[in-house]
Amino acid sequence: MPILDMPLEQLKQYEGRNPRPTDFEEYWSRALDEMKSVDANVELVESNFQVPFADCFDLYFTGVRGARIHAKYVRPKHIAEPHPAIIQFHGYAGNAGDWADKLIYASLGFSVIAMDCRGQGGSSEDTGGIKGTTQSGHIIRGLNDTPNNLLFRHIFLDAAQLAGIVMDLSEVDADRVGVTGISQGGGITLACAALEPRIKKLAPVYPFLSDYKRVWEMDQAKDAYQELRTFFRYFDPQHTNEEEIFTKLGYIDIQHLASRIKGEVLMGVGLMDSICPPSTQFAAYNKITAKKRLEIYPDFGHEGLPGLNDKILKFMLEL
C-alpha cells in the first residue's frame, strides 16, 4: 500500500506534535463565558426558496464581538412533536451551500441548519476591523495579537452558540442533535461537539485545523495550510518565535479539544490526503474518549470518499 504519512499502525498510536498551551482549559472556559454573555438576538427570515414539504429560512444571530452570523435553516412541515436536527459546517473559505443538499435530511423529518463561517464565502460578518468577507488567512488571523483575538476562536464559538440556539428551538428535540462537515467543516464539527457536549452524534470528514506543527514538519504547509508558510516568511523569517507561534496556534488546535467530546463519533479519513495529512487527523481522533468509529480509505486523499455519505446518513438516522 502506498504511504504518504506514517504506517497505519503508527497512525493509530500517534498523539500529535503541536504544543498545548498550559492555560488551555481556562482559555476556553473564559471564551465560553463570553459567548454565554452575548444577547444572540435570533432572527428568522423566510427565504425566497421554498419546497412543499419544508419551510426554508435565513437564520441570523449575534455572536461574540458583535458579528451577525448567518445560517440556512430548513424545517420539515407537518411534524407535531419535537424532532432531530442536523447542523452542517462547510469547507475553508466556502459557504453554507445550496438549499437542495439540505432536503434529504428534511425529507426524513430532520431540521437542517448550515452555518456560514464568519468572514468567509457566505453572509456572516467578520467584525475584526471590517465587516464582510476576508476569504482566507483565517488560521493566522490574530496570531500577532492576544490569543483571545484568534479568529478561529470566534468561529468555534459561533458553532457552539448555534448548536445551543438550535437545541432551544421548540420544534427540535435537544437530545437528538447531530453535527457534520468536511475538511474545515470536519474540524469545526469536532470543535462544536467539544464546546457543546450535548451534541449526540458527530460525523467529521478529514478534519482540518489539527496539529499545525506536524503539518509544518511534513512540509505540507501549502494549499489550505499555505498561510502558515506565508506568516513565517513575512513575520518571522528566521523562525525566532517558532515555538511561541505554534503554542498560540495550540489554542485553536482541534486535537486539544477532542477529549471534551461526549457524543458518538463517525469519522472518515483518506490515507493519501496531502491537504490534511492523516497523522494530523489521527492526532484528534486518538484523543476522543467517547464512542467512536473510523472509516479508512487507503487509496483516497482530500476528495469524495465512496459510500461515506450513505454511512453518515444511516448513522444520523439513529437519532
Disulfide bonds with the S-S distance in Angstrom:
none
